[in-house]
Amino acid sequence: MTPEELLRRIRLGEDSALELKQVRLTDAGKLKAPHADSLSDELAALGNAGGGMLVLGVDDKTRAVTGIPLEQLDRVEDWLTAICIDRIKPPLDVLTRHLELPDATGAARPVILVEVPRSLWVHQSANGYFRRLGHAKRELTPDALARLFQQRSQARLIRFEEQEVPGCGFDDFDALLLRRFLKAEQGDSIAQLNRLHLLREVAGEPRPTVAGVLLCTTEPSRWLRNAEIIAVAHTGTENDPNAQIDARDIGGPLDRQILDAFHFVQRNTSTAARKPLGRVDYPQYAVAALFEAIVNAVAHRDYSLHSQRIRLFMFSDRLEIHSPGALPNTLSLESMTRLSVPRNEVLASLFGRYYPVEDPHLGKSFLMDRRGFGVETILRESTRLSGVRPLYEQIDDLELCLTIYAAAAPTPAESSA
């Protein structure tokens, strides 16, 4: 970022990725503002969110460039480094740059630009755990903190899908649903289910895990109320209750949810056709892309978000799939087409080994391919059919929305050609 670009950002004021702080020194050159503890909270909040920038030497209220005395730049940077190491746990890695920006009179004033990346870890600062929301930091509630640990690399220590589910016992598993995971030659069934992370030993008793409840019970929503898909079809292009033509709450084990959601879309999809020498159909959505999108939503959503369900909305011109949770671990909207980093590793693994797909039109042998080409398939096949690239959007670190645009029906001239 050039000084000119940074100055334009400053003029617009603080936002979710920009924090401004005026630096005040005593006559002896000792720092008296900002307070070290407060600054540690701001830095950790940026790292715990999507990252951002801190500019030292700018008044956050007036957005005036006040600068830092040139002879104190190194002292201020040393002070900043000490905060990142000593007052933030684990230490926060930042990148600093010394720049000159013009003040109100046009005179060049030194400032320090601090670039804070989206961290792989969850950071505790002097006053607790914070996350950037809008232009301010917010203290993380216990639920939000647990979700954040789940999303970052520390989640490997406490993966949500491997936790036991209170109130659910081995007898709640359905025998037919269990059958696909058990092999007679591999011995004790409890041991097999433990190896697959569908059960875990708690005080000597086998207890179903989140993954076990999702795959091996007929009604997972008895214990995990969010384990459902809300599907709604509309006649127009707006989310209007008066324009609904079909709606369903889709529950059951996850493989059944995937198939039911897929059939819901097929049932409410209009297919244009023409008959020159024989019937030629013009589907709205590529079948392989549609199926892949539903599988991905079910397999990769954040099941620790207790109040959120997958929402599938159909409109006359598009299909929207809202999947709870931010992108897992270090993925971004830009990298998700090239990398495969599943949030729910157990579900992804089992979908790729124990759930065969027999429909040849779907172009896959199991619910999930372990090659990581799902997003690429969605983008390629949908764009090929409709001419419009699907859109992925991250909404406030709470959900990922995929919009697939419907292919236009042939014109009357094309239909009669």
Secondary structure, 3 states (H helix, E strand, C coil): CCHHHHHHHHHHCCECCEEEECCEECCCCCEEECCHHHHHHHHHHHHHCCCEEEEECECCCCCCECCCCHHHHHHHHHHHHHHHHHCCECCCCCEEEEEEEECCCCCEEEEEEEEECCCCCCCEECCECEEEECCEEEECCHHHHHHHHHHCHHHHHCCHHHCECCCCCHHHCCHHHHHCCCCHHHCCHHHHHHHCCCEEEECCEEEEEHHHHHHHCCCHHHCCCCCCEEEEEECCCCCCHHHEEEEEEECCCHHHHHHHHHHHHHHCCCCEEECCCCCEEECCCCHHHHHHHHHHHHHHCCCCCCCCCEEEEECCCEEEEEEECCCCCCCCCCCCCCCCCCCCHHHHHHHHHHCECCCHHHCCCECCCCCCCHHHHHHHHHHHHHCCCCEEEEECCCEEEEEEECCCCCCHHHHHC
